[in-house]
Amino acid sequence: MAGFITEFFGYRAEDKSEAALKAAASGLCPFLRSQCTKILSRDRAIAGVCSIRQKTAGSPSVICCPIRLYAEDYKMLKRISRSAFNEEINLYAGRVAVNKAKIENGAIAVFGQGWGGELRLPQREGTGSYFVDWVLARLNKHGELVEFTAIEVQTIDTTGNYRTAREELLARREIVDDTVGLNWENVSKRIIPQIIYKGQVLQREDLCKTGLYFVCPHPIYERVLRRLGGKEKLPKFPTQPASIHFVSYDYENENVADSLIRPLEIIEEHCTTVYKIQEAFSAMNLPEGNVYRDAIMRSLYD
């Protein structure tokens, strides 16, 4: 398997503008407005890789760094806040929101990386984790917690490596292929079971009225749906505590000018329930009955 780096420190790999070269030279993530947090394990170098494309003709560029989805000053969080609470309310980091709510007749307390920090949830024995990437908590005009919603953000994991491709971009801004691949198997092995587990946990929360928002690049969304047997197996439901809201993002415009970052846009939203996902996952793509018997018979008697 082979692939290319398609976005490097926020800019198209083809972009040789001063802004793109400066970001790469300084290790700057334009979405965090600080140093890129993605580190290579071997030598602790800053990776700077936002998205990958397989070498196969027609393969899409797929976001591999979740920070890429936080473009335009965490626009994604603001959109989901409006969707979940049906109000335009300002977002603040953790405890800061309490006093802001009293001044502004309400506020959203944000818990997540770079905002209010992780919530102190109880440890769980065995498999599964309670933790989600983001929690948005709505506070009323008295600073009291009224309700909350949860967000899980998932990009694609990679296989192989992009070390040579990265070095060529740093040294000469030349695009070369490398052994990097996209780990689609994780979609079924890890992502779908996590959606089910976390959705079930949130469904038991008295103040979580909107369930889980699952945010991902559009190619991952398509792969998840395919793995679950298609949208016909996941009928739409109104928002409820057992909801799973799929929110898929992709590039709004592939051909932006140099020195500009490609904007992201919501491509599709689909709200179903954790029960429907669990049902589809447990029964997906089953073969006809007696496939083992028939194979044994062929081996024994044909």
Secondary structure, 3 states (H helix, E strand, C coil): CCEEEEEECCEECCCCCHHHHHHHHHCEECCCCEECCCECCCCCCECCEEEEEECCCCCCEEECCHHHHHHHHHHHHHHHHHHHHCCCCCEEECCHHHHHHHHHCCEEEEECCCCCCCCCCCCCCCCCCCCCCEEEEEECCCCCEEEEEEEEECCCCEECCCHHHHHHHHHHCCCCCECCEECCHHHHHHHHHHHHHHHHHHHCCCCEEEEEEEEEEHHHHHHHHHHCCCHHHCCCCCCCCCEEEEEEEEECCCCCCCCCCCCEEEEEEEEEEHHHHHHHHHCCCCCCCCHHHHHHHHHHHC
